[in-house]
Amino acid sequence: MANLSPRRMLPLLSEPHKGGRSALTCRFRCGNACAHDVPNTSDNRYFGDIVAEVVSRRGLLRAGTAGALVAGALAAGVVPATPAMADPGRHGRGSKGGRGRSRLTFTAVPPGTDDRVTVPEGYDSAVVVRWGDPVLPDAPAFDFDNQTAEAQAKQFGYNCDFVAFFPMGADRALLWVNHEYTDESLMFRGYVDGDSADEEQIRIAMAAHGGSVVELERVGRSGRWKLVTRGRRRYNRRITVHTRMRLTGPAAGSDLLKTADDPTGTRVYGMLNNCAGGTTPWGTVLTAEENWNQYFVGGDGVPEKQKEALARYGVDTSTSVPDGNRRFDRIEERFDLSRHPNEINRFGWIVEIDPFDPDSTPIKRTALGRFAHEAATTTLAKDGRLVAYMGDDSRYEYIYKFVSKDRYIPGHDRHNRRLLDEGTLYVARFSGNSPKKEIDGSGKLPSDGEFDGTGEWIPLVSGDRSFVPGMSAAEVLVYTRLAADKVGATKMDRPEDVERNPVNGRVYVALTNNSNRTPAEADEANPRANNRHGHILEIAERRGDAAATRFDWSLPLVCGDPKDPNTYFAGFDKSKVSPISCPDNIAFDPEGNLWISTDGNALSANDGLFAMPVSGRDRGHLRQFLSAPVGAEVCGPLITEDGRSVFVAIQHPGESDGATPDNPASHWPDGGKAQPRPAVVVAWHKHGKKIGS
């Protein structure tokens, strides 16, 4: 691949709408998944029924690493294990990098209901790029009532989720943004469904999926960034449903991935419903395909032997066209499973994209498994192997980890770009250390004062070797959920983003919610029945090594109204914290503070962005930093390496029940009578201080 610019190494960073989401969000985001039966019907034991293993949680991260490895890893911005990653103890008191009070000093904003972005006193915010803004130099100006597919393919796509920031010096950068899904009822006047839609509307929606690369420039010496709108903009790029991609890794070329269009099983067009993601130490994006199952029709016409696997991935095999389907099959018959039953197997992967080479071919990495991917956060093991953490965002799904076979070598680009094609894929199993009778589904803390325990990473596949009886390596990778069922992985409450803290080395998981969990199903890692508000999971890998196969875990945050006795803020005084509901994406600032964005706030307020120290005396002191406009969720977030800017993606503003273009629920971001437009926002301190100061 051509290098167009010196590459900057990166930090690695049955009701249709339960909870706080609108019916529109449920319909267009995930095909009303909550209105259907849970795809995971396995009888995996809940770990509250597993014999508890009680071990010491102290001293687990004390480990050094070779000086050369540390130097190489730091050059790449990844997070190796170091002696500074000391175990913070039961409540994180006294850990290195977290002694005394946190540097977070901003005054929390109150829960919001206004149709605007609200940030604390002393801060400001601005839109960086919105739906329809030109990405390619020859893109036309956005015209809501006269949009075309040709125009949309050159403009910023519709919804925006994961963002990645690639510095090119102090004042220039590239921004990658996922375009997760489209809401046609807000994009087009009079839209009813895919059956009656104009074909051009379907083509526009197809072009609005995917992702964008845009070039940014700093405004003065501030933390504000804006689009570069002049000159060649040679890095700018749109990825859509029609972008040609390659399949690599152990499953590539298998019969499960072969179609009439591609008998080799190694080529595919486009990506669908990309949600969270990650970056690599060699400077590429990893973007995660999530609710891709909803785009296909013809599930009732597939061969009988495939129906079990399709059902496990949420495909309705009893009907030809599910209600509300976008009907991409009217434009391209590959979306009809009765004609092309393997086409769906070519979606649901982690996709690697090079933002520095607009002519490069994106790669779907099959070694990382296939499911409703959330995140692909990379870090280095103590021996230099690459590790990627991933979640599967559905009720009762699992948490995964991939460990490469070979080591990362700084500067050896050709070698490093093969690391994601061979390694071991694991799934997590958790055990609690409290008696079963103390985990009753109420959310009440057990007698030891904390939800915690131990866990193990269970191997599923390594290269061409399967560890799952009765399944080949290709079957494990294509039908990863079925493989995880077989080995007894722990069913979690919608595992979304997974990130590793750059200061303490621990891994944090956003578990968004699960209103289906019953009291009998409660376990110590998912301790509440009817879990409408979600929680945060903290994992401490043994010896501080990301490649370890055993770990300790705890729940530092059990979300909801602080006045509810069944919420928990790491033991911090709950009269001083902000209410929070439905954690979705997470990030860390350079000091290791945890930042949480929310999706589906079930506390009658808009979604927002929150910050919480995870060590020191302020561990658990959660404060709201930003409030979103009406009907929107907050995605991202991303704090720049210098700590002076925070980017958030404001997704689906105005996506409220009953909203239409003729009766909009929001006019953000343009105000007046304008239609709502998803957009990426940057916030900064007015006096140049770091975010959170």
N, C-alpha and C positions, 0 to 999 in steps of 0.2 A: 504494500500500500504506500502511496506517495505521502511524504511528509510535507505539508504545506507551510508548517510553522514549527519552531521549536516547541516540543511538547512539555507542558508543565505537569509534574507529578502531583497526584491528587490525594486529599484525605479521603479515607474510606468511611470512608464513612458509610291458623288458616286465615289471618288478617293480612292484607297485602302490604301494610305499612306499619309494622309494630315500631315501638320506640318513638324517636323524634323525627323520622324521615317522612317526607310527603309521599303520597301515592305515585306521583310523577317520578320521583327519584327511584322508587322501587321498580317501577315499570321499565324505565329506560336504562338504569344502571345495571341491574342484574336479572331482568326478566321476572320480577316478582318471586325471587327465590324463597322468601319467607312465607309465601302463600302456598308453597308446595311441600310435600313430604321431604324430610331430611334425607339427602342421598346416602349418608353414612348409616347403614343399618347393621354394622358389625356389632358383635357382642363383646368387644374388648372390655376387660375389667376396668372399672374406675379405680384409680389408685388408692382411694380410701379403703378399698377392700384388699389391697395388697399388704402383706406384712411390712410394717414400717421399719425402716432402717434408720437408726439414730446415730449420727456421726457428728464430730466436732466441725463447726463451720469456721473455725479460726485457722489462720496460717495456710490457707489453701492456695493463695496466689503468690507465695514467696518463691520467686524463681528468677534466675538471671538468664542472660542470653549472650551469645558471643558478640564481641564488640563489632565485628565486621557486619554481622546480620543486623544489629541495631542501627548501624550507620546507614546501611542500604535501605532498611525499612523506613527510617525517618526521612530519607531522601525522597521516598515514594509517598510519604504522608500516611502510610498505613499504621496499624496499631500492633506492634509486637508486644509480647509479655516482657515486662521489665521489673526490677525490684521496686519501683515506685508504685506498682499496682498492688499495694498491700491490702489485705482483707480488712474492710472497714468494721468488722464486728457486727453485732446484732442490729444496731441502728446506725452504723457508719460513723461512729464517733472516732475522731482522731486519726483517720486515714491520711496518708501522704497526699498532698494536693488538695486536701479538704479540711485542714485544721481550722478551728475558729469559725467565724461567721462567713457565710457565702458572700460573694461580691454582688449578688443580685440585690439591688436597692430601689428598683422602680416601684412606684405606687400602682397597685393593681387597678385595672379598669373594671367597672362593675359588669355583671352579665348584661348583654345588650339586646335590644329589639329594634334598633334603628336600621335604616337602609343605607349603611355606610360602613367603612372600615374605621374603627376606633383604636387608637394607640395611647399609651400613657402620656402624661404631661412631660414635656421636654423632648418628645419624639415627633417625627413626621412620617408620612407615607405617600407613595405615588404609584400609579399604574406603570408597569414596565412594558407590557404587551397584552393585547386583548384579542378576543375572537375576531377574525377578519382583517387584522392589521397585516400589511404586506410583509412577507418573509422573503420571497424571491424578488429580485430587482424589477422584474416586469409585471409584478402582481398589480391588478387594478385596485382602486379604492373600494372599500367595503360598501355594499349597498344592500341593506336588509331585504328589501322587497324585490330586488332584481339579482339575487345571488345565482351563480352558475357553478357547476362542478369544476369547470376549467379554472375559474377564479379561485375557488376554495382550495384547490390543489397547490396554489401558490401563496395562499394566505395562512395566517395562524389558525390552527384547528379549533374545534369547539371547546369541550371541557378540558381543563388542565389539572394534572395531578402531580406526579413526581417531577422535581426540578433538580438539575445538576449544574454546578457552576465550575467553569474551567478557566482559571486566570491565564492571561497572556500579558504578563507584565503588571504594573501597578494600576493602570487605568483602562485596560481592555480585557475583555473576557468573552467566552462563549457560554450561552445558556441553553441547556437541553430541557425540553418540557414534554411530558406525556400528554396526549389527547385521549382521555380514557373512553368516553362514550358521547353519544349525541342525544339530545332531547328534541326530537322533531316537532313536538307539540309547541315548543317555544321558538323553534327556528323558522317555522313556516305557518303562515296564516291558514286556518281552516283544516289543519292536519288532523286526521282521525286515526289511521293505522297504515301499515305497509301495504295492505291489500288495495286500498283506494288511492294511495299516494301517487303523485306524478312521478314518472321514472327519473326525471331530472332531480327531483327532491331526494330520491334514493341515492343517486350518484353523488349529490352534494354531501349527504351524510357519510357515504363511504370515504370521500376525500377529506372529511373533517376528522376522521379517526387517525391514529398513528402518533406522530410526534413532530417537533420542530427544533431546529438548531438556529439560534439567532445570535448575532454579534452585538455586544453591549459596550458602552463606554461610561466611565465614571463622570459624574457631574462635579466639576471643580475638584476640591479635596474632601468632599463629603462622603457619606456612606450611601448616597443615592446613585443609582445606575439607570441608564436609559438606552433605548435602541439606537444603534447606528443606522441612520437613514440615508446616508449619502455614500457615494463611491461604489465599488464593486460588490462589497459584502460577500466575498468568495466562499465563506464558510456556511452561509445561510442555506438551510435545506428543509424540505418537507418529506416526511415519511408517511405513507398512506397505506390503505388496504391493497394497493396495486404495486407497491415497491417490491422488486425482486429480492429474495433472500436465500441464504444457504442453510441447510441442516447439517450439523456436524456432530461428532461424538458417537458413542456405541450404538445408538438406535438409528442413526442415519443409514439409509439404504435398506432398512428392514422392510419386510412385506407389509408391516402395519402402517408404513408411511408412503407406500407407493400408490399412485393414482393414475387415471388415464392420461392426465396432462403431464405427469412426471413419473414415468415407470422406473426411474432410478431411485426415488424416495429421498432425494437430496436437494430439491429445489421447491420453493413455495413462494407465493405472492402475498405480501402484507402481514400485518400483525393486528390483533384485535383486543380492545378493552384493556389497554396498558395502564396499570395502576401505579404501584410504587416501583422502586428500582434500587440502583446502586452504581458505583463506579469501580474501576479497576486501577491498580497501581501503575499500569501503562497508559492510562489516560483515555479510557473508553467508557461508554455508558452501558449499564446492564438494566434493561427495562422489562417489566414483568407483565405477561399476559394473564388477565384475571378471569372475568366472567364471559369468556369467549363462547361458551356453550349456547348462549341465547341467540346467536346469529344464524343458527341452522334450522332447516325444516326437514320434513321427511323422516323423522325418527321412527315412525311406525313401519317404514318400508325397508329398514336395514335387515341384513341377515340375522336370524334369531340368535346366533352365537355371539353377536356383538352387542346385543341389547343390555346384558348385565353391566358391561363396562360403560356403555353410554348412560344408563340410569345412574351409575355411581358418580358420574360427572354432571348430573343434573339435567340430562336431556330427556325430554318427554318422548317415550317410545310408544305411546298409545295413540298419538294423534299426528296428523300430517303437518299442520301449521299451528303452532302454539299461539294463544291469544296475544295480541300486541306485537307480534314479530315484525321486524323492520322489512323483511322480504328482500334481502340482498339477492336471493335466488332469482328474482325477476330480472336482474341485470346479469348475474353470472350463475350458471347452473351448478357450479361447484359447491354452493351453499345448500344444495338439496342432497341430503344423505341417502335418499332412496336411489339416487343416480351415482353418487360418489361417496360411499360410506367411509372411506379412509381420510377424506379431506379434513374432517374435524380433528384427527390425530396430529395434524400439522400445526395446530394451535394449542396454546397452553404452556409455552416455553419461556425461558429467559432468553432475551434477544440482546446481542452485543452490537453496538453501533459506534463507529468512530466519528466523533464530532469534528475532528480536524481534517477529515478527508470526505468531502461531499460526494465523491464518486465511488466510495467504498460500498461493498455489498454487506448488508447486515447479516448476522449469523445467529441462528437459533441453536443454542447449546443443549443438546439432548442429555448430556451427562448429569445435568442438574434436575432432571425429572420433569414430569408434566402434571400440573394441577392448577388451581386458581391462585397463581403466583402473587405473592406480596413480598416485595423487597428482594434484594440479592446483595446483601451487605458484605463486602470482602474485607479480610484482614489477613495477617500472617501468623502461622503457628510458630512455635519457638524454633523449629528446625527450618523455617523458611517456606514451608508449603503454604499454598493459598487456600483460604477457608472462606466459604460463602454461606451466610445464614439466610433462611427463607421461611416465610409463613404461607399457609394455605387459608385464604380468607373465606371460610364458610363455617356454619355452625358445626361443632363437633369435629373439626378437622385438626391437622397436625402441624408441628414445627419441624423443619428439616435443616440439615447441615451437609455441605459438600466439602471434602478435603482432597486437594489435588494430589496426584501421585508424585509429581516432581516439584522441585523448589523454584520459587521466584528468584530470578537473577536480575538485579537492577541493570538497566541498559540493554539487556538482551531481548529485544522486542520480538523477534521471530520465535524464540523459545517460549517466552512468557505467554504469547497468544495461543499456545497449545495447552496451557495449564487447565483450562475449563473443559477440555475434551476427555480427560482421563483422570479418574480419582474415585473416591468412595462416597456414596450418597447415604446419609444416615437419617433416621427419624427419632424423635425424642419420646422417652417414656419417663413419667414422673412418679415419685413415691412421696407421700406425706409422712411426717413424723409424729402426728397427733392421733389419738384414738378415734376410730370411726364415729363413735357417739358424739364427739365434739364437733364434727363437721356435719351439721344438720340442714344445711341449705339456707340458713338465716343470714349468714355473713358474720355471725358473732365470732370473735377471735377465740381460738382454743386456749387452754389453760397456760401454755407456755408464752402467750402474748404475741404470737406471730404466725402467719401462714407461711410455712417453709418445709423443706425436705431435701431429698436427694433425687438424682435422675441419671439416666444413661442414654447414650446415643447408640441406637440399634442399626447395624449395617444392613442396607438393602441390596446394594449392587456395587461392584468395583470393576470398571472396565467391562469385559465380556463375562464376568463371573457374577452370577446371581446368588444371593444368600437367602432367597425366599423359595421354599419348597414348591415345586410345581409351576414356577414361572421362569422363563428365560430372562436374560439381561435386558433384551429389547422390550419384553412385556413389562418388566418392572419399571422401566423408564417411561414407557408410553402410558401404562396404567398404574402410576405410582400410588394413587390412593388405595387401590386394591392390594398392592404389596404391603403398604403400611398397615392396612387392616389385619393382614395375615400375621404380622409379627407382634401385634398387641400394642401399638402406639397409643398414647394417651389422647383422648378426645378433648379438645380445648374450645374455649369460647371465642371463636373467630380470630385466629392469629393473623394479625395484620403486619405492620412494620416491625422489623427486627434490626437493631442497631447495636454496635459495640462502642462503649464509652472510651474515648481516647485517653482519659486520665486514670481510671481505676481498672480498665480492661474487662469490665463485666459486660454482659450482653443483656439488653432490655427488649422486651416484647410487648407490643400493644395488643391487648385482647379486648376487642371493641364491645361486644355484648353477646348475649344468647338468651333471649326470653323463653326459649323452649326447654331449657334445663329444668328438671324437676328436683325436688328435695332428695329423692332417692339417688339421683345421679350426681349430686354435689360431691366434690372431692376437694382436697386441700388447695390445689392449684386453680380450681374453679369453684370457690366455696359458696356461691350464692345461687339459689334457684331463681328463675325468672330474672336473670341478670340483664337488666335494661341499661346499666351504666358502664359496665366493663371494668377492667383493672390493668395494672402494669406488672409484668413478671420480670424479675431480675435473676440472671443466671451467672454463677461464678464457676467457670471451668476449672477442673482440678489442676493444681500446679500453675494456674494462670495460663495454661496452654490451650489455644483455640482448637487444637487437634485432639484434645483429650476425649476419651469416650465416657467419662463420668463427670458429674457436676453437682453443685449444690444450688438451691434456688430459694427465693422468697418473694413475697408480694409487698413491695414498698408502698403501693397505692391501690386502694380499692375505691373506685370512683363513686360519685353521687353527691347528694347534698350533705355538707359537713354536719348539719344538724341531725342527720340520720345516724343512729348509733351503729349501724352496720356498714359504715364507711371507715376507711383507715388511711391515714396520711403519714405512714412511717413513725407513728407515735408523736408527731408534732401536735401542738395545741390547735385543735380544729376550729376554734373561734377566730383564728387569724388567717385561714386559708380561703381560697376561692372555690366555689362549687364547680365541678367538672363532670361531664358525661360523655361517654363513647370515645375513648382515645383511639386515634386512627394512625397517624404518622408521627414519628418521633425523630429527634435530632439532638446533637450536643453542641454546646459552644466550646471554645478552646479551654475553658476552665472545668469542663466536665459536667456542667449543669444540664439537666434533662429538659428538653422542650417538647411539648405535646400539642398536636393539633387534633381537633375533634370533628366527628362526622355523625350527625343524627342526634344532637343534644336532646335528651329526654327530660330536661328540666325547664322547659318553656322559655328558653332563651336562644339566641343565635349561637352558632358554633364559634369557636375561637382558638387562640393560641395561648398556651400556658407554659410557665417555667417553674422548675423545682430542683433545688439542690439534692444530690443523692449521697452526700457525705457531710460531715461536720455537724455543728449544733443546729443548722437550718435544714437538715435532711427532712423532707416531707413538707417544707413550707412552700406550698404551691400557690402561685399567683397568676391571674389572667393578664396577659400582655396585650392581646388584640381581640377585638370582636368583629365578626364578619357581617356582611349585609344580609338582608332578609332572604331566606331560602337557600343560602349558600353553605357549603362546608369549607373547611380550611385544609388544604393539602400542602405538600412539601413536608415540613418547613426546611429551610437551609440557611445556616449561619456561615458567613464567609470566613476564610481562614484568619483574616485580621480581626474578626469579631465585630466589625463596624456596620455590617448590613445583615438583615434577615429577609430572605425571600419567602413568600407564601403564595400558593396558587389558590385563588378564590374560585371554586368550582360551582357550577350550576346556580348562580344568583337568580333569585326569583322563581326557583323551582318549588312552588307551593301549590297546594291543592286548589284547583279551579283557575289557575293562571293560564293565560293564552297571550299571544301577541296583541290581541285587541283588548285584553284586560290584564296587563302585566302586574305582577306582585312586587316587582323591583324595577328601578330605573338605573341601577348601578352598572358601570362606573361613570357613565356620561351625564347622568342627572336629567332634569327636565322631563320630557316625555319619551326619552330614548328607550329602546329595548335593552333588557339586561344582557351583558356580554361577559362570559367567563374571562378571567384575566389573571396575570401574575403581578403581584404587588411587592415592592421593596419598602422596608421601614428602616429608619436610621435615627440616631440621636442628633439633635439639632446642633450640639456643640462638639460633635466628632467623637464622643465617648463610645466605648464598646456597648453592644446591645446588652440590656439588663442593668446597666449602671444607672 
